Amino acid sequence: MTAPSTAPASAAPPAPLMSITWTDHVTGHRGFLVVDRLVRGVASGGLRMRAGCTLEEVTGLARGMTMKEALHYDPDGRYIPLGGAKGGIDCDPRDPAAYGVLVRFLRAMRPTVESVWTTGEDLGLTQDLVDRAAAEAGLVSSIQAVYPLLDDERAARRRLADAFAVEVDGIGLDALVGGCGVAESALAALDRAGLPYARARVSVQGLGTMGGATARFLSRAGLSVVAVADVKGTIANPDGLDVEALLAARDAYGTVDRAALRPGDAELPADAWLSAGAEVLVPAAVSYAIDADNQRAVTARWIVEAANMPVLPAAEELLAARGVTVLPDVVVNSGTNAWWWWTLFGDIGPDAEQAFAHTRRSMRALIDRTLARAERDGISPRAAAHALVADRLPVLAERFGWYR
Ligand SMILES: NC(=O)c1ccc[n+]([C@@H]2O[C@H](COP(=O)([O-])OP(=O)(O)OC[C@H]3O[C@@H](n4cnc5c(N)ncnc54)[C@H](O)[C@@H]3O)[C@@H](O)[C@H]2O)c1
């Protein structure tokens, strides 16, 4: 499979500002850092670790981060968008050597993390692990590049640390806000279509940070989660799964202990989540999960991209022709990144109520704006999101500049 472009079909994406390929001198594993664009000298984007990660994938993800940042531009907000970046390490996170590889990668990237690249957890890594490895690599923090942009660095860092200490029913706030935004995107689409939540069924691929939180918020909103998939395969129940029991049975990598399954829960093959009889599909695991072949199995009306780049462009075209709407990653999963900055810059305080309320409000506004633009121009929601970004990037560049 080839990596898709995240740009509109009409224009090739501009080349990224900077691409680095690193080779671990101990294991030979490779790692990548791509800075797509800077705003005020800084770019934001998580770090993922997975076997098979490529520079092409990280380049697309970095471009996506530029878009997520731009989409959350609020001229009245305290948080001013940054540029986009992404890191990726080609290594299985469960490999016993993985932690050492992560530390050495961060050590090699230290000058960029200190000055331009703010990062955090993504696929295969938890924030705790990134924080521990960053400290071992001699860094003050994985987001220290943004500190010079803060009015009151001490208060801002305190606020973010306090927010990270908040837990809601056994899950950290930082691991919930992203899924809160994904769920709100799905709910906004259901509302526009007039489908009652109680009549909507959901199938999720991935029950880690994003998939787990999305499943929680959607099931608490009254939807029935009929299937979830993790690396071991799909768990399904047409009458609805016990989401909280599955969440409690996860290991650190988001794999569900099958001993927690109830009678009536079926263990199915990996791809079964695609055809689980759900109205809403939430790919929340790997990139390129839905391609031109397996899209045929999709019977859902909406695909809500919690993961980055889960639907290949060829699949999206075929899905659109069948009336399946894809809500794009750059909008849907942008909540986590924005929450970090809303909290750090002081748009919200360090508590769950404010975080969820602000996330819901912002995501709903963004989805509504995206879908309204798509309807107005007769284009896909993804093309509409890209059009919104294209309007904003020159404004950001003009007002704030690339470099400090
Ligand atoms: N964590 C974040 O803050 C964040 C924010 C925005 C977007 N994302 C994107 O969301 C996606 C998931 O990230 P995450 O942080 O939740 O990851 P995670 O590591 O916490 O969880 C990944 C989940 O996917 C499952 N999985 C992995 N490979 C799979 C496969 N081949 N088939 C089925 N299931 C598989 C794992 O078992 C696990 O349940 C990624 O695309 C990531 O880029 C994450």
PDBQT file of the ligand as one rigid body, heavy atoms in Angstrom, charges set to zero:
ROOT
HETATM    1  N1  LIG A 501      -3.018   9.568  21.296  1.00  0.00    +0.000 N 
HETATM    2  C1  LIG A 501      -3.345  10.743  20.811  1.00  0.00    +0.000 C 
HETATM    3  O1  LIG A 501      -3.332  11.741  21.520  1.00  0.00    +0.000 OA
HETATM    4  C2  LIG A 501      -3.789  10.881  19.367  1.00  0.00    +0.000 A 
HETATM    5  C3  LIG A 501      -4.266  12.114  18.929  1.00  0.00    +0.000 A 
HETATM    6  C4  LIG A 501      -4.709  12.249  17.614  1.00  0.00    +0.000 A 
HETATM    7  C5  LIG A 501      -4.662  11.146  16.776  1.00  0.00    +0.000 A 
HETATM    8  N2  LIG A 501      -4.175   9.951  17.220  1.00  0.00    +0.000 N 
HETATM    9  C6  LIG A 501      -4.172   8.836  16.282  1.00  0.00    +0.000 C 
HETATM   10  O2  LIG A 501      -5.062   7.828  16.739  1.00  0.00    +0.000 OA
HETATM   11  C7  LIG A 501      -4.567   6.543  16.374  1.00  0.00    +0.000 C 
HETATM   12  C8  LIG A 501      -4.458   5.684  17.617  1.00  0.00    +0.000 C 
HETATM   13  O3  LIG A 501      -3.559   6.304  18.523  1.00  0.00    +0.000 OA
HETATM   14  P1  LIG A 501      -3.580   5.929  20.064  1.00  0.00    +0.000 P 
HETATM   15  O4  LIG A 501      -2.683   6.894  20.736  1.00  0.00    +0.000 OA
HETATM   16  O5  LIG A 501      -4.982   5.735  20.521  1.00  0.00    +0.000 OA
HETATM   17  O6  LIG A 501      -2.869   4.508  20.001  1.00  0.00    +0.000 OA
HETATM   18  P2  LIG A 501      -2.710   3.438  21.176  1.00  0.00    +0.000 P 
HETATM   19  O7  LIG A 501      -1.373   2.854  21.005  1.00  0.00    +0.000 OA
HETATM   20  O8  LIG A 501      -3.107   4.015  22.485  1.00  0.00    +0.000 OA
HETATM   21  O9  LIG A 501      -3.830   2.342  20.808  1.00  0.00    +0.000 OA
HETATM   22  C9  LIG A 501      -3.821   1.679  19.587  1.00  0.00    +0.000 C 
HETATM   23  C10 LIG A 501      -4.953   0.657  19.568  1.00  0.00    +0.000 C 
HETATM   24  O10 LIG A 501      -5.025   0.110  18.253  1.00  0.00    +0.000 OA
HETATM   25  C11 LIG A 501      -4.944  -1.306  18.327  1.00  0.00    +0.000 C 
HETATM   26  N3  LIG A 501      -4.275  -1.767  17.114  1.00  0.00    +0.000 N 
HETATM   27  C12 LIG A 501      -2.984  -1.578  16.747  1.00  0.00    +0.000 A 
HETATM   28  N4  LIG A 501      -2.767  -2.138  15.551  1.00  0.00    +0.000 NA
HETATM   29  C13 LIG A 501      -3.943  -2.666  15.160  1.00  0.00    +0.000 A 
HETATM   30  C14 LIG A 501      -4.366  -3.407  14.024  1.00  0.00    +0.000 A 
HETATM   31  N5  LIG A 501      -3.523  -3.671  13.029  1.00  0.00    +0.000 N 
HETATM   32  N6  LIG A 501      -5.660  -3.810  13.941  1.00  0.00    +0.000 NA
HETATM   33  C15 LIG A 501      -6.528  -3.527  14.949  1.00  0.00    +0.000 A 
HETATM   34  N7  LIG A 501      -6.188  -2.841  16.046  1.00  0.00    +0.000 NA
HETATM   35  C16 LIG A 501      -4.907  -2.431  16.144  1.00  0.00    +0.000 A 
HETATM   36  C17 LIG A 501      -4.171  -1.593  19.584  1.00  0.00    +0.000 C 
HETATM   37  O11 LIG A 501      -4.420  -2.912  20.053  1.00  0.00    +0.000 OA
HETATM   38  C18 LIG A 501      -4.755  -0.523  20.513  1.00  0.00    +0.000 C 
HETATM   39  O12 LIG A 501      -5.996  -0.943  21.013  1.00  0.00    +0.000 OA
HETATM   40  C19 LIG A 501      -3.256   6.793  15.636  1.00  0.00    +0.000 C 
HETATM   41  O13 LIG A 501      -3.504   6.879  14.254  1.00  0.00    +0.000 OA
HETATM   42  C20 LIG A 501      -2.833   8.147  16.150  1.00  0.00    +0.000 C 
HETATM   43  O14 LIG A 501      -1.995   8.807  15.238  1.00  0.00    +0.000 OA
HETATM   44  C21 LIG A 501      -3.759   9.798  18.501  1.00  0.00    +0.000 A 
ENDROOT
TORSDOF 0
